[in-house]
Amino acid sequence: MQIIPKVTFLTGVLALGLGACSTPDEPAQEQEIAAAETGDHVEEGTVRLSPAQLEAIGLKLGPLQSRNLSATTKVTGELEVPPQSEANVSATVGGNIQEIKVIEGDKVKKGQTLALLTHPDLVQMQVDLQEAASRLQYLEQEYQRQQRLYEQKVGSGRDLQEATANYNTSKSQVEGLKSRLRILGLNPNSILAGRIFQSVPVISPISGAVQKVTVNTGQYVSPQEQMFIIVDQSQLHADLMVFENDIAKVKVGQKVYFTVANSADREYTATVYNVSPAFEKDVKAVHLHADIEGGTENLIPGTYIEGRIAVDSTTALALPEEAVVQEGNQAFIFVKTSEVDAEAHAEGAATTAGAPGSTSGAARTWVFKQVPVQTGASDSGWVEVKLLEPIPEGSQIAYNGAYNLISEMNKGDTEHGH
């Protein structure tokens, strides 16, 4: 009679114990089933982006493209003009600056007056020409008179010789003064007609732009002292340095693509027209010169430039550079494999996390697979890619945001690892 209650009691205790042991496993099993039903299971090497993430990245898709890519050699250098396109304008005679007619940046033409100089010696030089011309006229008449007398056997040969020497000497003096005044920019004929110029012009020897003005009004300038720098930018070209490892790759006619610091958002194009045969041992490089295509109005001589020379061309499968991400020694791209319902994905994630969540049922979550590739030549923002494993024909590939995708994938791997 006493055994039955004991047995009943032991059975109840055992049942409670078994129930307590099985309770923790049931939610885990339910979570796994829920994840499988909602498609929340993430395969290794894949990553999912929600509609919000896609919008934040601005993700773009596209196929592998066959493109003509140029292998390039990096170069650096400066913008320069040839010696004949740059003029250091100086005073040919000492004087005080009466007037400056230009400022830096002004466009000037060959022969245009840049400044006016004045000095008492300039006036005296004109007076000397007038006096010398008057004396020359007298000596010419005397020479002609002595020549007639000699021909008539009246005058002596000695008088004729003396008249001839005086006439030739005076003639040389007049021509010398005329030449000096022409160099100064004055018209000798106007001076001989009685006009005296109070100032002399400083003339631009070339057409171009005033790059620098080094003098002020009233200042005395000595002969050969620099006053202005004129630059003809129509002859502006790229002077680039090619290092010894790349010398054999470059030749006349190749295209150069470069940027400058003051216009980094614009890329300029030039064509190599000269490769210097002189090797500079100190920098182990040679100079090459390239004509710039298009306008050069915004370019400044002396500006540092960086560029690349297209040394070879190939046709290959390529993607935008933003589509490729480097992790360690391996490059990867991300191929879109499928779409899942964003709302179901969100509910599955909420079930796993133990918290409610919801998204718009109309949006879709995109699934991407990480695919290893080998990169090759790059050109104008595109890079050659060689697939290390096959992908379906017509696959859509993430054209940008590759770093975001790999970061999201690595974050997911870390969370699953815990």
Beta strands, then each sheet from edge to edge (+ up, - down):
strand 1: 46-49
strand 2: 61-62
strand 3: 65-80
strand 4: 86-90
strand 5: 95-100
strand 6: 107-108
strand 7: 113-118
strand 8: 200-203
strand 9: 208-213
strand 10: 220-221
strand 11: 226-231
strand 12: 237-243
strand 13: 255-260
strand 14: 263-275
strand 15: 285-292
strand 16: 304-320
strand 17: 325-327
strand 18: 330-341
strand 19: 364-379
strand 20: 382-387
strand 21: 397-398
sheet 1: 1+ 19- 18+ 17-
sheet 2: 1+ 19- 20+ 16- 3+ 12- 15+ 14- 13+
sheet 3: 2+ 21-
sheet 4: 4+ 11- 9+ 6-
sheet 5: 8+ 7- 5+ 10-
end
